[in-house]
Amino acid sequence: MQRLFMTVAGAVLMALGSGTYAPVQAALLDFNFTSVSGVTGSFTLDTDTKFSPQPSAGAGPGLPGILYPNAVSNFFLSSPQLNLNGVTADYEVVPPATSDRLGLPPGLGVLSGAVYPSGCSAQNFGCLVTAGVLYAGNLSQLPVLSDNPVDYKSLGIEFFDPQTGEQINLTPDLYTNFQVVRRQSIPEESSSLSLLIFGVVSTCLLSKRIQKSVTL
């Protein structure tokens, strides 16, 4: 009986040693928007993306931004100026560009958004489009991005001339419909965890069977 217990205990310990969880899904936010002119778009932002150590071009001289390279995936855009389908882009937050400096009521947040193509705002602003978002997260926690959907508020989309860098639409094409949803992060169980559960249950059943045979 002692040898039997030792064998079962060893199997359970092996399961415990190898029982691990697969990495939890990153904090992903799904954006969907429609503008006044009928532009539609969507993208996914990975809020766990590491920021670039170099400031980005931001909103112009004196207004540098924080750049998150390739933080945007599945960027879809349908517009007369530009059409995108499932491309990768950067995300940018520009703390100096507050809502009141943008001609909006104060306290709404700071300028941010998906900038395409990747690297276009790394040094010199050469972007084709910016899907603008007001970032209302805690600025003292930057460069760590908030994963709370309520910290990302409606703004508008801007298009730029790839040659001159000048904005094509003089004012942002404001969103009429804007939604941000956080994906649920569910850890996946590994096969070794299933082995652990099986080992524990088997041990309990075997223990009850042995106790029953002893009492008889």
N, C-alpha and C positions, 0 to 999 in steps of 0.2 A: 504493500500500500504506500509506503514512504517513497519507493522508487517511482510509483505512478504519479504521486503528487509532484515530485521533483521534475518529472518529464513535462507535465502540464504547465508548471510554473515557469520552466525554461521557455516553453513556446510562447507564453504570455509576455514574458520579459523581452523576447525577440520582437514581438509585435509592437510592444511599447517603444523599443529602441528605434524602430523603423517607421513608426506611425507619425506622419507629418501631414500638414495641410498644404495644398498648392497655394501659391501667392494670391492674396486677395486682389480683386480687380481694382485698378486705379480709379480715382474719383473722376469720372467722366461726366461732362455736361453736354446735353444735346440742345442746340440752338435752332430755331425755326423762325423765319420772318417773311413778311410781305411788305413792300413799300408803297408809297402814294402812287408812283408811276406804274405799279404792277410788277416790279421786280420781285422774284421769289428766290429764297435761298435757305440753306441749312448747313450746319457743320457741327463737328464734335470737338470739344476742348478737353484736353487732358490737363487737369489742374495740378498734377504731380510733376509736370515737365520742369527740368532745371533751366534756370534763366541764364542768359548770356552774360559773362563778366563785363562785356563792353556795352556801354549805353547805346541805344539805337538813335536813329535820326529823329524819332518822336514827331512832334507837331511843328518842327521848324527850329530855327536858331534860338537857343536859350530854353527850349522846351524838350529836353531829351526824354527818352522813354526806356522802359525795361522790356527787353525782348526775350520771348520764349520760343526758341527755334523748333519748328515742326510740331508745335503743340496742337495744331489744328489738323484734323483728318476728315475725310469724307466731305470736303467742301463742295457743295453744289450751289450753282448760281445760274439763273435764267434771266437774261436782260438783253436789251438791244445793243448795249456796249460790249458785253462780255458774257460768254457762257462757259461754265466750269462743271465738271462732273467727277466727283470723288477724288479731288486732288488734295495734296498736303499744303499747308500754309503755316505761317508764324502767327503768334499772338503777341500783342503789344499793349502795355499799360503806360500811360503818360501822366504821372502824378502832377506835374506843374499845370497841365491843361485841365483846370477845374471847370465845372459846369458854367459858372458865371463868366469865366474867360471865353467860353464858347458862345456867349450870348444867351445862355439859359438861366433859369432861376438858380441861385446859389444853393449849395448843399446837396445837389442831386448825385454827385460823384465826379469821377475824373474820366478823361477820354481813354478808351481802350478799343480793342477790336482785332478781328482776324485780318492779316495783311497778306496779300498775294502778289507775286510769287514768293516762295521762301527765300530769305536773304535780301529781299528788296529794301528793307529798312535797317539793315545791319550797319551801314556807314552812310551812304548817300541814298536819299529817298527816291527809289525808282519803282514804286509799286503801281500796279494796274488798278487795284481796287482795295478799299478798306471797308469791311463790314463793321461799322462803328457801334460800340456798346458803351454805356455809362457804367463804370466800375464803382460800386458803392461799398466795397469791402473795407475792412479796417486797414488804412494805409500804413499803420505802424507795423503790420505783419508782412508787408511786402519785403522781399520779392516772392514770398510764398503766396500763391493765389488762393482765394477763397473757393471752396467747393459747394457753397450755398447758392442755389439758383436765384434767391431774392437779391443777391449782391450784384446781379447783372441786369441792367435796365435798358429800356428801349432808347435808341438814338436814330441812326440812319446810315445809308450806304453812300460812299463816295467813289467816283471813278476818276482816273488820272491819265494824262497823255504820257505814253511810255517814252516819248522823245524829250519832252520839256519838263515832265514831272508836274505840270500845272493841272489843277483840278478841272475836270471837264464840266461837271455840274457845279455851278457857283455856290449853291447851298446843298447841304446833305439831303438826299432823298429819304425823308423820314419814314419810319416804319408805321404801318397801320395795324399790323398784327405782329406780335413779338412774344415768343415763348421760350423759356429755358427749363429743362427738365433734367434732374440728376438721375443717372442710371443706378439701379440697385446693385450693390456690391455683395455678391454671394460667393463665399469661399467654396472651392470644389474639394470634395473628399478624395484623398488618394487611395489606391488599392491597399496600401499598408494599414490605413486607418480601418478599412473594412476587415482586414485580418485581425486587428486588435479587438474589434467588437466581437468577431467570431470567437476569438480565444477566450475572452472574458465570459461570454455566455456559455461556452462549452465547459469552462471550469466550474461555473455555478451549477450547471446541470449534473456534472460528474460528482461534485461534492454532495449534492442532495441524494444522488443514487447510492453513494458509499455510506452516507449516514443512515439511509433507510435499511441497507443490508446489514449494517452493524446492529441496529435495534432489533432486527428480526432474529 
